[in-house]
Amino acid sequence: RAQAHGPLLSRLQRWVPASEGHRPPRVLVPGSGLGRLAFDIAKHGYSVTGVETAPLMLAACRNILTGGASTIRFHPYLHGPHCNEVSGDGRLEAVAYPDIQRPIEELAATGGAG
């Protein structure tokens, strides 16, 4: 997550800095999926709107944001097309869901909820 979101967040902070005491800049995240990028942007003081059309992604995102999910581990790369793979080594990689706990409280503590 840091590898993917880090460069985006650093550029966003450089181009459109969020200043304390000022109205937070608004950011739109199309195809927001589980809301991870939107969540990370909000933690940095931005007002974020995530847009997602897939009903299952919306349900999962809502479940994560409200703290309704207990952590489970699954293997999303085991089946299906792997067009971005360099090798097959990552197919057995497990992913924790959700990878954050108590996100609403965390956002409120950083001033990102609003």
Salt bridges, closest charged atoms under 4 A:
ASP40 OD1 - ARG1 NH2 2.68
ASP40 OD2 - HIS5 ND1 2.74
GLU85 OE2 - HIS82 ND1 3.76
GLU85 OE1 - ARG91 NE 3.12
ASP99 OD2 - ARG1 NH1 2.84
ASP99 OD2 - ARG36 NE 3.21
GLU106 OE2 - LYS43 NZ 3.06
